[in-house]
């Protein structure tokens, strides 16, 4: 008879993405950080008051802070977020 394998401790089991998300949100809330979705909505609302030139300037600043190999994806997402033409 083969002895059964002991169950791994909980800390050794991989977390699901839901568990990771909940843990991250709990850490952020404990640190007093605002909810990410609320911040994104506030930024989107505030960015509508900006002129297109100001939004282009903001896009350039974002792209300067991103590594070169990730700029294309960030540019697409940021353009959509700031309501700029693709």
C-alpha positions in Angstrom: 0.0 0.0 0.0 1.4 3.4 -1.0 1.2 6.0 1.8 -0.9 9.0 0.8 0.9 12.2 0.1 0.5 14.8 2.9 -1.5 17.8 1.9 0.8 20.9 1.3 0.5 23.7 3.8 -1.8 26.5 2.8 1.1 28.9 2.2 2.6 26.5 -0.3 -0.6 26.3 -2.5 -0.7 28.7 -5.4 -3.2 31.5 -5.0 -5.9 32.0 -7.6 -6.2 35.4 -9.3 -9.3 36.1 -7.2 -7.4 35.5 -4.0 -4.5 37.7 -5.2 -6.9 40.5 -6.2 -8.6 40.4 -2.8 -5.3 40.3 -0.9 -4.0 43.3 -2.9 -7.2 45.3 -2.4 -7.1 44.5 1.3 -3.5 45.7 1.6 -4.3 48.9 -0.3 -7.3 49.6 1.8 -5.3 48.9 5.0 -2.7 51.4 3.8 -5.3 54.0 3.3 -5.1 54.0 -0.5 -8.2 54.9 -2.5 -10.0 52.3 -4.7 -8.4 52.0 -8.1 -11.7 52.2 -10.0 -12.7 55.3 -8.2 -9.4 57.0 -9.0 -9.7 56.0 -12.6 -13.2 57.5 -12.8 -12.1 60.7 -11.1 -9.1 61.0 -13.5 -11.4 60.4 -16.6 -13.8 63.0 -15.3 -11.1 65.5 -14.7 -9.4 64.9 -18.0 -12.6 65.9 -19.9 -11.9 69.5 -18.7 -8.5 69.4 -20.4 -7.9 70.7 -23.9 -6.7 68.2 -26.5 -3.2 69.8 -26.4 -3.1 69.2 -22.6 -4.2 65.6 -23.0 -1.5 65.1 -25.6 1.1 66.5 -23.2 -0.2 64.2 -20.5 0.1 61.3 -22.9 3.7 62.2 -23.7 4.6 62.4 -20.0 3.1 58.9 -19.4 5.0 57.4 -22.4 8.3 59.0 -21.2 7.8 57.1 -17.9 7.2 53.7 -19.4 9.9 51.3 -20.6 10.4 51.4 -24.4 9.2 47.8 -24.9 5.9 48.6 -23.3 5.1 51.9 -24.9 2.9 50.7 -27.7 0.4 49.0 -25.3 0.5 52.0 -22.9 0.0 54.4 -25.7 -3.1 52.6 -27.0 -4.6 52.3 -23.5 -3.8 55.9 -22.5 -5.2 57.3 -25.7 -8.4 55.5 -25.1 -8.5 56.5 -21.4 -7.9 60.2 -22.3 -10.3 60.1 -25.2 -7.6 60.9 -27.8 -7.8 59.7 -31.4 -5.9 56.5 -32.1 
